[in-house]
Amino acid sequence: MIDLRSDTFTRPTKEMRRAMAEAEVGDDVWGEDPTVRELEEETAALLGREAALYVTSGHMANQLGLWVSTHSGEEVWAHENHHLIGDEQGAATVISRVLPKLYSGDPFPSRELLDRWITGLGDVHRADPALVWLENTFSGQVIPLAEQKRVTDFAHAHGLKAHLDGARLWNAAAHLGVEPARVAEGFDTVSVCFSKGLGAPVGSALVGDADTVRRARRGRKLLGGGMRQAGIIAAGALYALRHHRERLPKDHARAARLADQVDALPNLSAVARTNMVLVTTPEGAADRYVAAFAQEGLRVLGGGDRIRMVVSLEVTESDVEDAAKAVARAVARL
């Protein structure tokens, strides 16, 4: 079975397991785990920030980024399809008690939208805006650096903060051919994932200035996220950070080849965006195609008229060819 549901399904490599088994550890709640500290320092440096905080998940990193940048009752501006909105169980309204204000369409708010939403500041009838939220990549799509700068500059010019959900920031940097710090520029807080794309078994990080990360560390403890000898899992993330970023263009190239082959089949259209292949089926038929692919040995995610395939560390050249053949066989039967 070839599994293209997500890049979170990768398993640690032998080298990564060795690094985890040999990791030097201590009590991270007390700040005494040397491997966690090393991971945090290296992550912060890569992203051009003063400090980083290792957490169990991207969900927690995002929620801490929200918690340190807002007060109860304030607005956060986000896309209706951001992970924050659709995949975190409404935690923004439970933990930080903020009001999401949502836009649709492009993965970044237009200039006209921002100008419209910023009007009426100080009106006693509305919530005060506090935070602008972006996600990069966004369903595999990379946000242009110019648009990123426009949005973060606008936020800061009007007294708002900016957060980047950079779960796949590493893929965005690889696609743009820039250092990760360029993709993180302009944001007050950035979350990054060590499992998506990089293949580590556990963990994400939140980066920012030293005081912001200090407050986030207290928030992590408040949420029950303090870990003891966390160096065992941090070593996997550190190995992935050092050894698996440079190979990401291979995933992008394999996704592009798979998209080309799927797009040539009848009744399907496909496009590659970094390590993702996004497939459009006839209206309402995605579930039927997903089931047919599974019968041919290929696992994917889909619904409505959309299917997503994700290429990652364990997906080889031959897997891509076999996946394309499985799709072709399934299409011939439908």
C-alpha positions as semicolon CSV with decimal commas, in nm:
position;residue;x (nm);y (nm);z (nm)
1;M;0,000;0,000;0,000
2;I;0,133;0,343;-0,098
3;D;0,022;0,606;0,153
4;L;-0,008;0,962;0,019
5;R;-0,257;1,089;0,275
6;S;-0,010;1,320;0,447
7;D;0,357;1,385;0,515
8;T;0,284;1,314;0,882
9;F;0,282;0,940;0,816
10;T;0,659;0,913;0,769
11;R;0,852;0,702;1,017
12;P;1,192;0,788;1,163
13;T;1,489;0,667;0,964
14;K;1,752;0,435;1,112
15;E;1,988;0,729;1,154
16;M;1,719;0,930;1,328
17;R;1,638;0,643;1,562
18;R;2,008;0,615;1,649
19;A;2,023;0,986;1,729
20;M;1,717;0,949;1,952
21;A;1,856;0,645;2,130
22;E;2,184;0,823;2,202
23;A;2,035;1,162;2,295
24;E;2,164;1,341;2,601
25;V;1,863;1,430;2,816
26;G;1,756;1,623;3,123
27;D;1,440;1,774;3,269
28;D;1,306;2,019;3,011
29;V;1,049;2,173;3,248
30;W;1,351;2,294;3,443
31;G;1,525;2,397;3,121
32;E;1,787;2,127;3,173
33;D;1,749;1,908;2,865
34;P;2,055;1,985;2,651
35;T;1,912;1,830;2,333
36;V;1,592;2,033;2,357
37;R;1,795;2,348;2,416
38;E;2,012;2,269;2,114
39;L;1,704;2,215;1,896
40;E;1,545;2,540;2,016
41;E;1,862;2,743;1,961
42;E;1,919;2,602;1,613
43;T;1,556;2,654;1,512
44;A;1,558;3,014;1,634
45;A;1,881;3,085;1,446
46;L;1,749;2,935;1,122
47;L;1,441;3,154;1,143
48;G;1,623;3,469;1,246
49;R;1,469;3,493;1,592
50;E;1,598;3,527;1,948
51;A;1,434;3,217;2,090
52;A;1,224;2,907;2,020
53;L;1,004;2,676;2,223
54;Y;0,975;2,304;2,148
55;V;0,616;2,175;2,177
56;T;0,436;1,853;2,103
57;S;0,235;1,967;1,801
58;G;0,170;2,239;1,548
59;H;-0,171;2,281;1,709
60;M;-0,005;2,377;2,039
61;A;0,248;2,603;1,867
62;N;-0,031;2,788;1,689
63;Q;-0,243;2,823;2,000
64;L;0,051;2,957;2,199
65;G;0,127;3,204;1,921
66;L;-0,232;3,323;1,944
67;W;-0,233;3,329;2,324
68;V;0,077;3,548;2,358
69;S;-0,042;3,799;2,097
70;T;-0,407;3,863;2,187
71;H;-0,644;3,939;2,472
72;S;-0,987;3,789;2,529
73;G;-1,249;3,938;2,299
74;E;-1,009;4,066;2,031
75;E;-1,019;3,982;1,660
76;V;-0,781;3,756;1,472
77;W;-0,793;3,784;1,092
78;A;-0,752;3,451;0,913
79;H;-0,851;3,258;0,603
80;E;-1,159;3,039;0,637
81;N;-0,949;2,733;0,544
82;H;-0,655;2,795;0,775
83;H;-0,557;2,510;1,007
84;L;-0,638;2,743;1,297
85;I;-1,001;2,758;1,188
86;G;-1,084;2,411;1,059
87;D;-0,844;2,171;1,228
88;E;-0,792;2,282;1,588
89;Q;-1,135;2,210;1,742
90;G;-1,218;2,578;1,784
91;A;-0,937;2,612;2,037
92;A;-0,893;2,981;1,948
93;T;-1,235;3,056;2,095
94;V;-1,183;2,830;2,396
95;I;-0,826;2,905;2,507
96;S;-0,767;3,264;2,394
97;R;-1,136;3,352;2,359
98;V;-1,080;3,557;2,046
99;L;-1,316;3,635;1,757
100;P;-1,199;3,499;1,420
101;K;-1,272;3,733;1,127
102;L;-1,248;3,526;0,811
103;Y;-1,175;3,590;0,444
104;S;-1,182;3,352;0,147
105;G;-1,014;3,320;-0,191
106;D;-0,641;3,392;-0,209
107;P;-0,426;3,263;0,081
108;F;-0,356;3,622;0,189
109;P;-0,592;3,916;0,244
110;S;-0,614;4,173;-0,034
111;R;-0,518;4,536;0,019
112;E;-0,882;4,638;-0,021
113;L;-0,996;4,389;0,242
114;L;-0,738;4,505;0,494
115;D;-0,831;4,870;0,436
116;R;-1,198;4,788;0,487
117;W;-1,145;4,578;0,799
118;I;-0,921;4,832;0,971
119;T;-1,182;5,106;0,954
120;G;-1,376;5,189;1,269
121;L;-1,095;5,128;1,517
122;G;-1,208;5,232;1,863
123;D;-1,576;5,174;1,783
124;V;-1,727;5,049;2,109
125;H;-1,953;4,812;1,914
126;R;-1,681;4,599;1,758
127;A;-1,397;4,381;1,880
128;D;-1,052;4,535;1,854
129;P;-0,836;4,366;1,589
130;A;-0,516;4,225;1,736
131;L;-0,356;3,972;1,501
132;V;-0,323;3,893;1,130
133;W;-0,270;3,524;1,055
134;L;-0,105;3,370;0,748
135;E;-0,022;3,009;0,659
136;N;0,272;2,909;0,438
137;T;0,249;2,680;0,258
138;F;-0,130;2,695;0,221
139;S;-0,248;2,360;0,084
140;G;0,093;2,342;-0,076
141;Q;0,071;2,692;-0,224
142;V;0,360;2,926;-0,148
143;I;0,284;3,285;-0,051
144;P;0,498;3,532;-0,248
145;L;0,743;3,719;-0,030
146;A;0,609;4,052;-0,155
147;E;0,257;3,966;-0,039
148;Q;0,391;3,848;0,295
149;K;0,571;4,179;0,344
150;R;0,266;4,380;0,240
151;V;0,044;4,206;0,495
152;T;0,290;4,215;0,786
153;D;0,381;4,579;0,716
154;F;0,012;4,667;0,719
155;A;-0,040;4,486;1,048
156;H;0,245;4,663;1,223
157;A;0,152;5,003;1,077
158;H;-0,188;4,969;1,244
159;G;-0,075;4,825;1,577
160;L;-0,157;4,463;1,501
161;K;0,074;4,166;1,535
162;A;0,133;3,898;1,273
163;H;0,164;3,520;1,311
164;L;0,274;3,268;1,052
165;D;0,155;2,909;1,067
166;G;0,468;2,774;0,902
167;A;0,399;2,404;0,945
168;R;0,544;2,358;0,595
169;L;0,766;2,667;0,598
170;W;1,059;2,439;0,508
171;N;0,882;2,348;0,182
172;A;0,810;2,714;0,108
173;A;1,177;2,805;0,158
174;A;1,289;2,518;-0,066
175;H;1,044;2,622;-0,338
176;L;1,155;2,985;-0,327
177;G;1,523;2,895;-0,303
178;V;1,572;3,116;0,004
179;E;1,683;3,065;0,362
180;P;1,400;2,983;0,609
181;A;1,451;3,319;0,781
182;R;1,327;3,496;0,466
183;V;0,994;3,313;0,485
184;A;0,967;3,405;0,854
185;E;1,044;3,774;0,800
186;G;0,800;4,028;0,937
187;F;0,610;3,798;1,172
188;D;0,605;3,842;1,547
189;T;0,561;3,468;1,599
190;V;0,611;3,171;1,368
191;S;0,523;2,806;1,419
192;V;0,716;2,534;1,236
193;C;0,669;2,158;1,222
194;F;0,942;1,895;1,235
195;S;0,724;1,606;1,117
196;K;0,553;1,755;0,811
197;G;0,808;1,745;0,533
198;L;1,107;1,671;0,754
199;G;0,996;1,331;0,882
200;A;1,054;1,364;1,257
201;P;0,820;1,157;1,474
202;V;0,711;1,431;1,716
203;G;0,708;1,803;1,756
204;S;0,684;2,162;1,642
205;A;0,830;2,489;1,762
206;L;0,716;2,844;1,819
207;V;0,974;3,116;1,757
208;G;0,978;3,483;1,847
209;D;1,166;3,732;2,060
210;A;1,295;3,621;2,399
211;D;1,014;3,773;2,605
212;T;0,742;3,631;2,379
213;V;0,891;3,282;2,401
214;R;0,926;3,317;2,779
215;R;0,552;3,386;2,801
216;A;0,479;3,103;2,558
217;R;0,678;2,866;2,781
218;R;0,447;2,955;3,068
219;G;0,152;2,899;2,838
220;R;0,285;2,557;2,742
221;K;0,295;2,462;3,109
222;L;-0,057;2,602;3,158
223;L;-0,181;2,370;2,883
224;G;-0,007;2,069;3,039
225;G;0,259;2,066;2,770
226;G;0,564;2,059;2,994
227;M;0,787;1,761;2,912
228;R;1,061;1,598;3,115
229;Q;1,336;1,407;2,930
230;A;1,209;1,538;2,597
231;G;1,555;1,521;2,438
232;I;1,469;1,169;2,318
233;I;1,210;1,307;2,077
234;A;1,385;1,641;2,026
235;A;1,684;1,449;1,890
236;G;1,465;1,316;1,609
237;A;1,352;1,668;1,526
238;L;1,709;1,798;1,540
239;Y;1,830;1,524;1,308
240;A;1,549;1,602;1,063
241;L;1,626;1,973;1,076
242;R;1,991;1,912;0,995
243;H;1,960;1,636;0,737
244;H;1,619;1,644;0,568
245;R;1,568;2,006;0,460
246;E;1,803;1,982;0,163
247;R;1,612;1,690;0,014
248;L;1,272;1,868;-0,001
249;P;1,309;1,966;-0,371
250;K;1,302;1,592;-0,448
251;D;0,953;1,571;-0,298
252;H;0,844;1,871;-0,504
253;A;0,978;1,719;-0,824
254;R;0,809;1,386;-0,754
255;A;0,480;1,560;-0,683
256;A;0,509;1,744;-1,016
257;R;0,567;1,416;-1,204
258;L;0,271;1,252;-1,035
259;A;0,047;1,550;-1,112
260;D;0,144;1,540;-1,480
261;Q;0,048;1,174;-1,508
262;V;-0,279;1,211;-1,320
263;D;-0,374;1,523;-1,516
264;A;-0,349;1,326;-1,840
265;L;-0,626;1,087;-1,730
266;P;-0,991;1,135;-1,830
267;N;-1,226;1,323;-1,591
268;L;-0,942;1,433;-1,363
269;S;-0,733;1,748;-1,345
270;A;-0,428;1,772;-1,124
271;V;-0,180;2,039;-1,019
272;A;0,133;2,013;-0,805
273;R;0,201;2,266;-0,532
274;T;0,534;2,199;-0,359
275;N;0,495;1,846;-0,216
276;M;0,120;1,820;-0,273
277;V;-0,085;1,704;-0,570
278;L;-0,434;1,854;-0,574
279;V;-0,678;1,662;-0,792
280;T;-1,020;1,779;-0,909
281;T;-1,278;1,509;-0,982
282;P;-1,627;1,534;-1,128
283;E;-1,858;1,710;-0,883
284;G;-1,923;1,506;-0,568
285;A;-1,719;1,211;-0,692
286;A;-1,406;1,239;-0,477
287;D;-1,516;0,976;-0,224
288;R;-1,578;0,728;-0,504
289;Y;-1,232;0,792;-0,649
290;V;-1,065;0,764;-0,307
291;A;-1,228;0,424;-0,254
292;A;-1,126;0,308;-0,602
293;F;-0,767;0,420;-0,547
294;A;-0,758;0,226;-0,220
295;Q;-0,866;-0,088;-0,400
296;E;-0,562;-0,042;-0,623
297;G;-0,324;-0,001;-0,329
298;L;-0,314;0,379;-0,297
299;R;-0,433;0,574;0,006
300;V;-0,527;0,942;-0,037
301;L;-0,758;1,198;0,123
302;G;-1,055;1,357;-0,046
303;G;-1,410;1,481;-0,036
304;G;-1,656;1,668;-0,257
305;D;-1,464;1,712;-0,581
306;R;-1,114;1,741;-0,433
307;I;-0,842;1,485;-0,363
308;R;-0,505;1,554;-0,199
309;M;-0,192;1,347;-0,241
310;V;0,121;1,433;-0,041
311;V;0,474;1,327;-0,132
312;S;0,723;1,298;0,152
313;L;1,036;1,132;0,286
314;E;0,931;0,769;0,235
315;V;0,780;0,816;-0,111
316;T;1,031;0,696;-0,370
317;E;1,053;0,741;-0,746
318;S;0,906;0,395;-0,794
319;D;0,624;0,477;-0,552
320;V;0,532;0,775;-0,768
321;E;0,521;0,557;-1,079
322;D;0,319;0,289;-0,900
323;A;0,080;0,552;-0,762
324;A;0,019;0,691;-1,111
325;K;-0,049;0,341;-1,242
326;A;-0,289;0,274;-0,954
327;V;-0,481;0,591;-1,035
328;A;-0,495;0,493;-1,403
329;R;-0,629;0,147;-1,319
330;A;-0,891;0,295;-1,089
331;V;-1,001;0,551;-1,347
332;A;-1,037;0,275;-1,609
333;R;-1,278;0,092;-1,379
334;L;-1,492;0,392;-1,286
